[in-house]
Each structure stands twice: as C-alpha cells, then as structure tokens.
Amino acid sequence: MGQDKKTPITIDGKEYVFEDFSKEQQTMCNHCFDLDRKIDSAKFNLDQLLIGKQAFMDMLKKSLEDNPPAQTVEPIEIK
C-alpha cells in the first residue's frame, strides 16, 4: 500500500502538518512559500546590482585617475 505523505510546517515554533490544513490555509501557506522565494530572489538580484554598481564606480574612479577632467563644472553627486 502507498504511504501518506506528511509535510511538516513550523509556524512560530509550533509544528503543523500541511496536509491537515484546509484548502484556504494551504493556499495561504503556498503564497508564503512563493513570497519567501521571491524575497530571496530579490535579495540575490540586489547583491548583483550593488556589486555591479561598485565595479562601474571603481572603473570610473580609475579612469579619472588616469585621465582627469580638463575643466571643472558644477558637480553632480553619484551615490
């Protein structure tokens, strides 16, 4: 005979079984799982963006050291 699959879920330190949830509770739980995945992906993308920006800022600074601007104008601050 087949085994019943039980998926343990821990919420605020209390254990539940996903299969015992109502359909509505399962849907809310699946939304939370999906949102966690999207949050992790957004953090990953933010890391890439920050590191990429820093690389371009480093290249810009290096190019300015090698070839400083001929004249000065009102500065625009890059953060």
Stockholm file with secondary structure:
# STOCKHOLM 1.0

chainA/1-79         MGQDKKTPITIDGKEYVFEDFSKEQQTMCNHCFDLDRKIDSAKFNLDQLLIGKQAFMDMLKKSLEDNPPAQTVEPIEIK
#=GR chainA/1-79 SS CCCCCCCEEEETTEEEEGGGSCHHHHHHHHHHHHHHHHHHHHHHHHHHHHHHHHHHHHHHHHHHHHSCCSSCCCCCCCC
#=GC SS_cons        CCCCCCCEEEETTEEEEGGGSCHHHHHHHHHHHHHHHHHHHHHHHHHHHHHHHHHHHHHHHHHHHHSCCSSCCCCCCCC
//
